[in-house]
Amino acid sequence: MNCIIIRRRTVSNGYDTIPATLVTTWAMINEIFLFQQTKMFSQLFPEKDKTKEGVLPPRMGGGPHGLGDPNDKHLRKVEMEVLIPKIMRDRAKEVYCVEEVKAFETCCKTNSVMMVVRCRPENAGLKTCLTRWYQDEDFKKECTDIYLKERSDYRSTGLTKKQRARMAKENANMIAATSVLQQQAGDIRINKINWQSYMQSQMINNEDYQCISTLDSEKKTQYLQQNPDQSAKTFLNLLSHVSKDQTIQYILVMIDDLLQEDRSRIQIFHDYASKRKENVWGPFLNLLNRQNGFIVNMSSRILAKLACWSNEQMPKSDLHFYLQWLKDQLTLNSNEYIQSVARCLQMMLRVDEYRLAFVSVDGISTLVGILSAGVNFQVQYQLVFCLWVLTFNSLLAEKMNKFNVIPVMSDILNDSAKEKVTRIILAVFRNLIEKPDDAQVAKEHCIAMVQCKVLKQLSILEQRRYDDEDISGDVEFLIEKLQNSVQDLSSFDEYATEIKSGRLEWSPVHKSAKFWRENALRLNEKNYDLLRILIHLLDTSKDPLVLSVASYDIGEYVRHNPRGKNVIEQLGGKQLVMQLLSHEDPNVRYEALLAVQKLMVHNWEYLGKQLEKESETKTGGGSAPISGKA
């Protein structure tokens, strides 16, 4: 028989002997007082109920999850001995002794390893406060009630308190993501449609009338099971032949409700279309062209479910149209349904085959552009989630930072005040390191994160307390990987990463003559990849700092490369540098002027050498004939 082993910490654990240098401040607070609290707790329960180790057989055979009756309050005392004192300790510190805890914590941080000696007054104050509450019978009853409720909730749901909190959080995220659509759907459900009037006016036949009337009643479940083909046929017929917005809205809500209640019902539509060799996507795709916002977005929601909840994948032509539509909807100004659009995209990108199709419509650039422009935290979370699921494809994970994903994610992480946004960004970063098959790409991603000051942000996050273990685990993983990458970082790696990030600044490598002597020719590698990026920045960037640094680098490349001038001209860089001579920013004009001078000086030196060579050739050529004649 499976058993739950519960161990009680006792005096012999030796919590008072842990060195102060080996624990954090908060851990130290717990350890210093746990010794005293153990003795206090031992007085809270009768001697006969104490045990150092209790073996608790699970209460099988009762309750909705086989965990026992949720209303059964007769619990083993040993459970209470271990768990209720913990609730008392935590609640006393977090609710009733807040000032004393804060004073002790401040003292510990200030005095570091000497806190055991210097923080005795604060220690005594906190212990006095805790003791007062531990001996309060009303407080003990309050904590016991909290424990019993948690135990009852666990038996009712099969989920621990932490799991229930996480589930509630994700459900809240999902509801928030479709709130406008769902609020309107609630209003539409109330306004029932008079289906009989449609039959009397011969807008629908008797077969469709009988079907839709039954589906719009409490008998719908039984009818769906017995008449799946007719149900699908009627829904698709009505969507194709009814034109009134109010009725279309009602039908779409009916379909969405049926699917939401049981996702296996999605197969009803696919099976019907397969038997009739019809296109199940057509009626819903056509509705995307309607003017009514609710109709197009509810149709989109159903399309996403049809595409993701079945093994039947959307055909390529329809898929391209739908993904392009989703992308366009994301970029609309003041789109009140943007969260619903993002939710559909979240569903679609869970399917690997749809990920590559989304990239083919320039989807990643669109997501990054929207995120860099700034959106509310809910949309922010949803769009970063889309990037996250894309990174599960190793090929896409390798290409992701070509779209400037890491710099944009770094900016959001730096400003984020929402834990769920932080969590999903860290998950993206982790995948960008773990998922690429090419180790060199993973290394470049690490360097890019270091370049974007991610390591500093991780150090700050490491000091915070998170209930979510995913955040703590990702922070630990990323810190280790980024620190290792810093140790192996060469000056050229640092430079290349900065160029690829598009965020140029006056870092030491730019002004280092040694760097340019040793690495100028390396800019020719990979078909002048880094040079092309520099020239692209000259053409597209609006940041004066970026333009200044890029102009300087072009000049240094030409100065240290005999063929540099020709290369820059062929890539179109010379014309762009010369255009910057009239830039409004004086620093840009100055660096552009220096770059042009280097181009010209290089040209003069080349011309001088050519003239000398031609002169020597002519002199030698003239003497030979004369010598021959003689």
N, C-alpha and C positions, 0 to 999 in steps of 0.2 A: 504493500500500500504506500502511495506517495505521501510524504510528510513534509511539513514546513518546519525547518529548524530555526528557532529563535534563540539568539545568544544575548545574555545580559552582561553589559560591562560591569566589572566588579572592581573592588579596591586593588586587587592583585594585578590589574592591567598596567598600573604604573604610569598614569597619564601625567603625573606631576614631574616626571623625570625627562620629558622630551626637550632637547636643546632648543633654545629660542631661535637660534640661527637656522634651524632646519624647517621652520614652519612659517606660514604667512601670518599676518597680524590677526586675521579672523580665526584662523585655525588655532592660534595661540590662545585667543579668548576662550574658545570652546574647551581646549585641553586643560587650561589652568583651573577652570571651574568644574569640569566633569568629575574630578575627584571628590570635591566637596558635595556636588549635587548627588552623586551616587549614595552618599551617606544620608543626605536629606530624603531622597526618594525611598530609601529602605524603610523609612518611618511612615510612609504613606499607606502601606498595605499590610494586612495581618501577616504574622510570621509564617503561618501555615500555607499561605499562597505564594511564597517566594520560591524561586528555583533559579539555579545558575544556567540551566539549559532545559528548555521545554520542548517536547515533541508534540506537535499539534496535528492530528489527523484532519485533513480538509473535510468540511461538512458537505459531503457529496450527497446527491439524490434530492436536493431541494433547490428552489429558486430557479429563475429563468436561465442561468448559466451553469447550473450544477454546483454552485459555490455556497449553497445554503440559503435559507429563507431570509430575505432582506429585512423582514420585520422581527426577526429573532434577536432579542437584546441580551439573551443569556449567554454571554461569551466567557471563555476561559479566563480566569484571573491572570494567568501568566501572560496572555496577550496584552492585557491592560498594564501589567507591571512594566513591560518593555516599551510599549508605544505611547501610552498616555503621558508618562513623565517627559518623553521627548516633545510632545505637543506642548506640555506645560512650560518646558524650558524655552522652546522657540517662541511661543506666544508671549511669555513674560518679557523676553528680550525685545521682541519686535513691536509690542503694543504698550506695555506698562513700565518698562525700565529703559526707555529709549535714550533719555538724557544720560543716564549712568553708563550705558553701553557706549554712547558717543564719546563721553569723557575718557573712558578707559581705552577706547580705540585710538583716540587722538594722542594720548600719552604713550601708547605702545609705538605708534608711528614715529613720534618725536624722539624717543629714547632707544629705539632699536634693541640691541642685545641687553641693554641695562634695564629694560622695562620691568623685569621681575623684581628688581630692587626699588626702582624709582616710582613705580606705579602702584605701590601698596595702598595709598589712600583711595585711589580710584577703584582698585581691586576690592577693597573693603566696602566701598559705597555700592558697587554693583552687587556684591554678595549679599549685603543687607537687604537691598531691594528685592532680589530674587527670593531670598529666604522668606520675606514677608508674604510674597504671593504664593510660594509653595505651601505655606501653612494656612492659606485662606481656603476654607471649605467651599465657598461659592465658586472660587476660581477653579478648584479641582473638579467641581461638577460641570462647570462651563467647558473645560477641556475634555472631560469624559463624554459629554454630549457631542462635541465636535468629532471625537474619535468614533463614536457609535454611528454618527451620520455618514462619515467617510466609509466605514465598514459596510453600512447598509447600501450606499451608492455603489460600492464595488460589487456587492452581490447582485445588485439590480442590473448593472450594465456590463459586468465582466471586465471593466477597465479600471486601472488604478487612478488615483487622483491626478497624477501627472499626465497619464494618457487621456483622461477626460478633458483636461485643460487644453492639451494639444489638439484634440479632435474638435473641441469647441472653437478654438482659434482658426483652424483650417476651414471649418464650416462657415464661420463668420466672414472669412476672406472670400469664400465662394459666393455667399449671399450678397456681400458688398459689391462683388464684381458684376452682378446682374440685377442690382436692386431696382434700377429704373424700369427695366424690362419686366421684372416680376411684379412691381407695384402696378404697372399698367395691366398686366395679365390678370391680377386679382380683380381689378375693376371690370375687365371684359368677361370674366367668368360669371359675374353677377347678372349680366344682361343676357338672358337666355334668348336663343333664336327660335322663332316660330317656324319650324320646319314644315308644318302642314301647309302654310301659305305658299311655300315654294313648290309643293307638290300640286296644289290646286291651280297654280298659275302655270303648271307644266314646265317649270324650270328644272325640276328633278323628277325622275321616274319613281314609281312606287317602291321598287327594289331598294333604291338609294335612300328613299324616305324611311322605310322600315329599319334599315341598317343604322342610319345616322341618329334616328330617334332612340334606338336601343343603346347605342354607344354613348348617348347623352343622358343616360339614366343609370340607376344603381345596378342594372343587370349587365353592364358593359364587360365585366371580367369574364363571365360565363359565355357571353356572346363572342368575345374575341377568341376564346379557346375553341369554340365550335365552328366559327365562321371567319377564319383568318383572311382568306382570299377576298371574300366579299367586303370585309372591313377595309382592307388596303385599297380595293377597287373603288369603293365609295369615297374615301378620303381623296384619292387622286383625281377622281371625276369631278368632285366639287371644287377642288382647287383650280382645275382647268377651265371650268364652265361658269363659276360664280364670279361676278365682278365687284359686288358691293364690298367696300373695305371692312365694314363692321362684321359681316359674315365671314370673310376670309380670316380676320383676326381671331374670331371665335373658333374656327376650324383648326387653325394653327395651335391655339392654346390647348384644344382637345388632344391633338396629336402629341404635343410636347408633354402634356400631363401623363398620357398613356406610356410614353417612353420613359419618363422620369420614374414612374411607379415600378416599372420592370424593363430593364434595358434589353432583355432577350426579345422583347416585342419588336425590336428593330428588324428582326429577321422576317417578320410578317411582310414588310414592304419589299425586302430584297427577294424573297421567295416568289411573291406575286409577279414582280417585274421579270424575274428569270423565266417563269413559266410562260408569260405572255411575250417574252422577248421585247420588253419595253424598257425605257430609260427611267429608272426611279428618281434620278436626280433632276430631270428636266422641269417638272412642275415647280420645284422649290427654287431652282436656279432662275427660272423666269420671274419669280416673285422678287428677286433681288433688284429688278429694274423698276419696281413700283416706287411711288413717291412717298408713301406712308412709312414713317420711320419704324413703327412697331412691326409692320408686316415684313419689311426687309430683314430686320434683326432677329425676329423670331424664326423666319425661314432659314437664316444663317445658322441659328442655334440648332435647328433640326438637321440641317445639312451636316454640321459637325458631328452630330450623334450618328447619323447614317454612315458617315465616313470612318468613324473611330470605334464604334461599338459592334462592328461586324467584321468578318473576314473578307467581305466584299469591298474592295478598294475603289475609290473614285477614279474613273477613267482620266487619262492624262489631260485631254483637252478641257474637260469640265474642272479638273483639279487646278489647272493653270488659271482658268477664269475665276474660280472661287478664291484662290489665294491672292490673286491680283486685286480682287474686290475687297478682301479683308485688309490688304496693305493700303489701298486707297482710303478706306474708311478710317484707318488709324491717323491719316494725315489731314483729315477734314478739320477745319476750324470749328471749335465749340460743338463737337459731336457729343450729344448727351448720352449716346449709347456706346461710347468708346470702351467702357469697362466690359460690356457685353461682347464687343468685337474682340477685345484682347482675350476674353475667356474662350471664345471659339478658337482663336489661334493657339492658346495653351493646349486645348484638346487635340488639335490637328498635329501639332509638332511632337506629340508623344509617339506618333507613328513614324518610324525611320524613313519609310519611302516618301513621306510627305515633306521631310526636312530638306532633301536635295531640291525638290520642286520649289520650295519656298525660297531657297537661296537663288534659284534661277530667275526669279522675278525681282531680284535685288532686295530681298527681304531683310537681310542682316543690316545693310546700310540704312534702311528705313528705321529699323528698331533703334539703332545707335543714334541716328539723327534726332529722333523724338526724345530719347533719353537725355541727350546732351542739351537739347533746347529747354528741358525742364517740364515735368508733369507732376501731378499730385502723387502722393506716396503709394496709393492703391494701384494706379496705372503703372507706376515705377516698378512695383513688385511684380506685376503681371508680365511686363515686357522683359524684365531681367529673368523671370522664370522661363520665358520663351528662349532666351539666349542659353539658359542653363540646359534645357532639354536638347537644344541643338548640339551642345558640346558632348553629348553621349555618342555622337557619330565621330569616330576618330579622325576621319578625313576633314570634317568641318572644324573639329577642335584645333587641327593644325593650321587652318587658314583663318581662324577667327580674329586674330590680332591684326590682320591686314586691314580690318575694318575699324581699327582703333578701339576695340572693345575694352582693353585693359585700362587705358587712360580714362575713358568715360566711367567705367565701373569704379575706378579709384576715386574719382571726384564724388560720385554718389556715396560711396562708403564713407568718405571723409565728412560729408554733410548729413548722413542718415541719422535720424532720431528714432527710427522704427526697427525693432528687433528682427521682424520678418524680412525686411529689406536687407539688413546686415547679413542674415543667415543665407539668403539666396545668392548674394554677391560672393560670399566666401565659398559657396558651393560651386559657382562658376569658376572662380580662381583655381579651386582644387581640381576640377575637371580639365582645365587648360594645362595642368601639369601632369595629371595621371593618364588622360585619354590619348594624347598623341602617340602614334607608334614610333615616330622619329624622335629619338632622345635629344637631338640638337634643337628641335623645335620647342620641346619642353623646357630646355635650358634657356632659350631665347625668351620664352614667356616668363620664366623666373626673373631674368634680368630686366625685362620690361616692367615687371611689378616693382622691383627694387628702384628702378628709374622713376617710377610714378609715386614713390614714397609710401608704398603699401606696407613695407616692413615697419615703419613708424606707426602707422595706424593699427597694425596687428599688436604691437607692443602695448598700445593704449587699451585695445579690446581685451588683452590678456589679463589686465588688472581688474576688469569688471566681473561681476558674478552673473552667470546665466543659468537659468533652469534648463535650457535646451542643451543637451549633450552634443548635438550636432555642431553647434557654434564652437564650443570649447574644443572639440576634436579637430575641427577644420582650422581653427586658429593655431593649435599646436603643430599640426601638419605643415601649414604654410610657413610658419616661422622657421621650422627646421629646414625646409627646402630652400627658402630664400637666403637664409644665413649660409647654407652650403654653397649656393650659387655665387654669393659675394666673395667667398674665399677664392674661387676659381676665375674671378672676373678680370679680364685683361682690359687695357685702355681702349683697344679697338672694339671689343665686345660692348663696352659701355657707350662708345660713340655710335656704333651701329644701332644699338637699341634706342638711343635718344633720337636718331634720325628717323627710324621707323615709327616711333611714337608720334612724330610730328610736333613735338613740344620742345623746340630748341631753346636753350638758355646758355648763358656764358659759363658753362662748366669748364674745368681746367684743361680738358683735352683740346678745346678749340684754339686756345692761345699758346699751346705747347709746340715750339719749333721741333723738338725731338719727335713728338707724335707725328707731325706732318712729314718729316724726313723718312720715318720708318713705315708710314702707313698710307701715304698719298696714293701710291699705285694700287693699293688694295681696294680703292673705290672703283677700280675697273672690273672687279670680280662680279660674277653672275650677271654678265651683260650690263655693267654699269648700274646695277640695281640701286645702290645708295645715291649715286649722282642723279638718277632719274627722280628719286624721291625729293632731293634737294631742289631740283628745278621745278618739280610739281608744286612744292611749297612756295617758291618764288611767284608762281602763277596764281595760286589759289588762296594763300593765307592772307588774313587781314590784320594779323598781329605784328606790330612793328618790331618786337623783339625777335620773332621768328624770321622775319625778312632780313633783319640786320645780321643775325648769326649765319643764315643761309648764304647771304652775299659774301660774308667774310670767308666762309668755307670754300666757296667757288673760287675766290681769289687765291687762297692757299693751295688748292688743288692744282691750279694752273701754274703757280710759282714753283711747285715741286715736281711737276710732271712735264717732260719735254713736249709731249703730244697733247697736253691738257687743253690748250686753246682750241685745237681742231675738234676735240671731243665735245667741248662745251658748245661750240658753234653748231655741230651736227645735232646735238640734243636740244637746241633751241634756247640754251641758257644765256648766251651773250645778249640777245635782244631783250630778254626779261630783266637782266641786270641793268641795262641802259635805260629801260623804262622807269626804273626805281630812282634814277637821278632827279626826277621831278616829284618824288613822293612828298607828301605833306609833313612827314616826320623827319626832323633833322638828322637823327641817328641813322635812319635808313638811307638817307641821301649820302651821308658820310661813308658808310660801309660800301654802298654801291659804287661811289666814286673810287674808293681804294681798289675795289675789285676790277673796275674798268682800267685803272692805271696798271694793275698787274697784268691784265690781258694785253695792254698796249706795250708795256715794257718788254714782255715776253716776245711780242711781235717784232719790236725794234732789234732786240738781241739776235733774233732769228734772221732778220733781214741783213744785219751787219755781217753775220757769219757767211750768209749767202753771197754778199758782195765781195767779201774777201776771197771766197772760193772761186767765184767767177773771174776775179782779177788774176788770180794765180793761174787759172786755166788758160786765159788769153795770153799771158806772158809766155808760158811754156809752149803754147801752140804756135806763137809767132816765131820763135827762135828755131824751131825744128826745120821749117822749110828753108830758112836762110842757111842753116847748117848743111842741109841736104844739097843745096845748090853749090855750095863751096866744094 
